[in-house]
Amino acid sequence: MNLDSLYSELTLKTNKKLVLLVLDGLGDIATPEQGFLTPLESAKTPNLDRLSKISAQGRMTPVAPGITPGSGPGHLALFGYDPIEFQVGRGVIEALGLGVELKAGDVAARANFCTLDGKGIVTDRRAGRIETAVCEELCALLASKIKKIGDAQVIIQPGKGHRFVVIFRGKGLEGPLTDADPHREGKAIPEVTPVNPKSAKAKKAAELITKFYEQALPIIKDRKPANGFLMRGIAHQPKIASFEERYGLRAACIAVYPMYKGLAQLVGMKKIEGAQTISEQFEAYLNEYDNHDFFFIHYKYTDMHGEDGNFDAKRKAIEDLDNALPLLLEKRPDVLAITGDHSTPCKVKGHSWHPQPVLLHSEFSGSDKLDRFTETGSNLGSLGSFEAKHLLRLMQANALMFDKFGA
């Protein structure tokens, strides 16, 4: 018997309410330039402080020591799915989040507009973070000009800001493919290739994307700053057990950005649409409280400012969430976990391998007697250091969802 089977055998129905509040990229590192403080340590967080005094804390490794996760693996681990066993292309996640119904054989890519110089070198991977309206205009232009390539249909769907997705729908296609993204400025867009070079279906998909670039780039070549685009996470949709099948919980997702809605939809969570601010997200939770057992609430801006290396903005994003937190606590869940899907240190300006802090509160979590929720404090917490894929099971245990094992 494997561990998941054991958990399933022990699972009880308790009608408890569980909330997983994810501050994307929350974790950070203390450096001399930052006065040896992280944004979380520097932020004024009176509401988190009060919660900390009656909660347990710890640190979580998102995948394995030294491995830097993407958002997909980071969140799948938080949902209790081993991110090494369940690998999902980012394009699939983004497409689902935008409401695209994927079909068997569809290959999806997450894309974003970028800026290219006259020699085709990427000078800005995010095209100055163009407005969503500009992205929608460019996607409509490309969609009107490129409807099919060979026998494959091309579907282009805009997302938020500079992001969009491209779906290739046809016979004999599969992923995963390498990224058409150098992942840094100063390099040209690389050609995509099959991750499995023996796959004829993946080879066909790679050829389609090469032809798509050949047709699409000339159409937008004069549209600076968004005169190019990058593609990554190019894959087909895998089979995965639903959240309710796995945990016996009716789950809902309250997120703003499509990718995180897509991750939730991938495991069968219901998307609660409409909220655009963290206060509105918490209000949506209050409105939906009676309809679901588990709520995944996602907050993007800690990660966004970490990627920009903007310490003050990341600190302010944490303070903004803390100011809104009393709304959530109007209907305090039986179990509340607050954490990140990974760390995004301002020093690194990107995702990193550093373990993220986690706070766990319930009637049975106990108190670590820590005055604040911080990286330093979480190192001292009773939860210790553990892999993120175990958090969901700890939340279930705190909801008294497991029968005793053995005599």
N, C-alpha and C positions, 0 to 999 in steps of 0.2 A: 504494500500500500504506500502510495506517495503522500507527501504532506498535504497537498490540496484535497485529496480524497479523505484524509483524516479530519481536516477542518470541516468538510461537508458533512461527514457523519456526526460530528459533534454540534453542528449548528442548531440553535434554538430560535424560535420566533418570539421576540420580546417587545415589538412595537415601540422601540426606542427611536429617537431622532439623532442622526449623526451628520455633522458638517465638517467638510474638509475645505479650509480656506487657504488658498495657495497664492502667496505673494511671489510672483514669478521672479526667479533670479535673486531671491531675498538674500542669500548668503554673501558675505564679503570677507575681505581680509584687512587687518589693521596694518598700516604702513606709516613710516615717518612722515610722508607728505600729508597724511590725513590725521596727524596728531595721534597716531597709534589707536585710532578709533575706527570702527566701521560705521556706515550710515545708520544701521540699526542701533548701535550703541550711542551715536551722536543725536539721534532723533528724540524729540519730546513725545513720549508715548504713555500718558497717564492711564489710559484705559487698558492697554496691554500690561502695564505695570501692576494694576490691580488684579488682573487675571493671572499674572505670573505667580503671585503670592499664594494662589490656591491651585496650582497646576504642577505637572511634571514636565521636565525638559530633557533634551538629548540632542545628538547629532546624527544625521543620516547620510550614508553613502549612496548616491543615486543609482549607480550601476555596480562598480567595483573600484577598489583603490586605484587612483591615478587615471581613471577613464572619465573623459569629459563628455557628458551626454547632450544630445539634442533635446528639443522640447518634447518630441514624441516619446523617446525612452524615459525621460524624466517623469512625464505624467503617467505613462503606463505603469511605471514602478509605484507611483503614489496610488494608483488604482489597484495595486496588488498583483499585477501581471509581471512576471519576470521579464525585464526588458531585453535580455539576451535571447530568451526563448521566443518572445513575441516581438518580432521586428516589423515595423510598419513604415512604409515610405511617407515622407512628409507631404508629398503631393496628394496622396490618398486622404490624409487627415484634413488638409486644407480644402479639398474638393467637397468632402462631406460637410465640413463646417459652413461652406457657402451654400449648402442645400442642393448640391448636384447629386443626383441619384446615379451611382456608379453601377455599371453592368459587368458581368463576367467578361474578362478580357480587356477591359478598359485600362489604359495606362495613364496615370495622372502625374503631373509635375507641379510643384510649387514654384512660382516665378515672381520676380520683382524687376521693375524697371531700374535701369542703371544709366550712368553716363559714360560714353566712349569717346576717346579722342580720335583724331583723324586716322590713326594707325590701328584702330580697333582695340586699344588698351583701355581697361576699366579704370576710370579716374574717380568715380563715386559709385559704390555698390548699391546705394539707395536713391540715387538721382535726387539728392537734396531733400529726401522724404517728401515728394510731391503730394499735393492734396488728393483726396479720394476722387474728387470730380475730374481731375486731370487723368487719373488712372482709368476711370470709367470711359472717358472720351477715347483714350488710346486703345483700350480693349475693344470698344465698339468699332473703331477704325480697322483694327487687325481682323476682327471677326467678320467684317463685311467684305474683306479682301481675300481671306483664306478660310474657306469652308471645308475643303477636302484636300488631302494629299494622297494621291494614288487611290486606293480603295478604302482609306481611313477618313472618318469624319473628324474634324477638329472643332473642339468646343472651348471657347475662351470666356472665363468668368472673372470679373474684377472683384477684388477684395477691398481691404482698407488701406489707405495711403498708397504706397508704391507697390503693393502686393497684388498678385492675381494667380489664377490657376489655368493650366492648359490640360485638356483631356483628349487623348487620341483613342478613338473608338473604331475598331475594325477587327477583322479575323486574324488570328495567329500572332497576337501581341502579348508580351509580358515584360516585367521588370525583374529585378531592379537594374538600373543603369547608373553609371557614374554621373557626377554633377557637371552641368554646363555652367560652372561657377568657379572662378579661381580662389574664392574665399578671401581675397585681399585685393586692394587696389594695386595698380602698377603692372598687371598681367592681362593677357588676352583671355577671351572666353574659351575654355578648352572644349574639344569635341567629346561628345558622350560616347561611351562604349559599354557593352554588356558586362555586368559584374561576373556573370557566368559566361565565358566566351564560347562555350559549347551549345548555348541556347539559341536556336534559330529564331525563335519568337522574339527574344530580347534583341538579337541582331537586327531584325526587321524594325523593331521599335526605335532603335538607335538611328537607323537610316532615315526613318520618318522625321525624327527631331532635327537631324542635320538638314534635311530639305526644308523643314519649317523655318529654321534660322535663315536659310538662303532666301526664302520668300519674304519673311517678316522684317528683317533688318533694313532692307531698302525702303520699306514703307514708312518707317519712323526715323530715318537717318537725320532728318532736319529738325526733329522735335526735341531739341535740348531744353532742359537737362536730361529728359527721358528719351534718349535716342538709341537705347539698347536694352537688353533684358538678360537676366540670368535665370537658370532653371536648376532645381535640385530636388532631392527626394523623389526621384522618378521611379514609380513602382506601380504594381497592381494591388488590388485589395485582397488581403489574406482572410482566412476564416478564423474567427476568434469567439470564444464563449462569452455570452452576455454577462453583464454585471449582476443582473438578477439571478441568472442561473448559478453564478459562482458564489454569491453571497446571500441570496434570499432577500435582497433589499431593492425597493423601488427607488431608483436614483434619478436625480435631476441635475442639470448643468445650468449654471447662471454665469455666462461669460460674455464678453464684448467682442473679442477677436475671433474670426472664423476658425482658425486652426484649433483652438481649444474646444470650441463647439464640436469640431470634427472628431477630436480625440474622444470626447464624451459620447458622441453618436456611434463611434466605432464599437464601443462596448455596451451600447444599448441604453444610454442615459437619455432622458427626455430633455430637449433643449427648451429653456424658458427664454423667450425672445423679448427684446424691447429695451432692456436696461442699458444705459450708456455710461453711467457713473457708478462708483462703488456704493454711494447712498441708494441709488436706484436698484442696484443688485441686491442690497440687503432688504430693501422694501419688497422686491420680488420674492425673496425668501420668506418674508413674513406672510405674504399673500398666498404662497404655495405650501405653507408649513404643513397643513393637514393632508396634502395630496401625495407626499413622498416620504420615504424613510431616510434617504441619504441625499445630501446636497453638496455638490462640487461648485465652489465659488472661486472664480479666477480673477486675479488682479494683475494687469500687465506692466504697469508703469515702473515698478522697481527694476525689472529686467531692461526695459527700454533705456532708462537713464544710466544703468550700469554699463550697457553696451556703448553708450556715448562717453563713458568715463566721467560723468557729471555727478560728483559726490553730493553736492548740495541738492540737486534735483532728486536724486534717489532718496536722500534723507527726507525731503519734503513729501515725496510720494508715500513714504511710510507714515509720516505724520498725518497726511490726508486720510489714509485708511484708518488710523487710530481714532481720528475725530469722528468718523462714521461708525465705528465699532459698537457704540451703545445701541444703535438701531438693530443690529443683529442680535444683541443680547436681550432685547425686549422679549424674545421667545428663545431663551437660552436652550440650545440643544442638549440632549443627555450626554453626548460626546462631541467635543470640539477639538479639532487638530488644526494648528496654524503653522505653516511651513512654506518652503519654496520647492520648486521642482528640481532646482539645482542652484548653484551659486553663480552670480555674475559680478565678479569684483570690478570696481571702477578702475583699479590698476591694470587689470587684464583687458578690459573693454570687450568682454565676451564671456561666454559660458566657461566654466572651469570645473576641475575635478574636486574642488574643496567641498567637504561635507556641509550640508545646509542645516541650520538650527531648526528644531521642532518643539512646539509646545503642545501638550496634550492635557485636556481638562475634562474631568468627569467626576461624578460622586465618588468614584473608586480609584481615581488616578493618584490620590495622595498629593501632598505639597512638598516640593523641594526647598521651600522657604527661600526662594530667590526673589529679590526685589524687582528684577527686570527680566524681560525676554531679550537676550542678546547672544551672540556667538560665544562670548567668554563665559556667561552664565550657563549656557546649555552644555558646555564641556563638563560642568559639575553635576548635571542633572541625573536623576535616578534611572532615566531611560537608557543612559549610556550611549554607545555608538552602535548603530545597526543599519542593515540594508533597507533602503526605502520601500522595497517590495513587501516588507513586514508591517508597515504602518497600518494598513487597512485591517489586518488581523488583530493588532493591538487595539484599534478602535472598536472592533467587534467584541473583544474581550471586555473592554470597559463598558460596553452596552449589555454585558451579561448574556452574550449570544452563544456561548459555548458551554456544553455539558462537560462534566468531569471526565477525564480520560483515564480509563482503567479502574480497577477496584479500589 
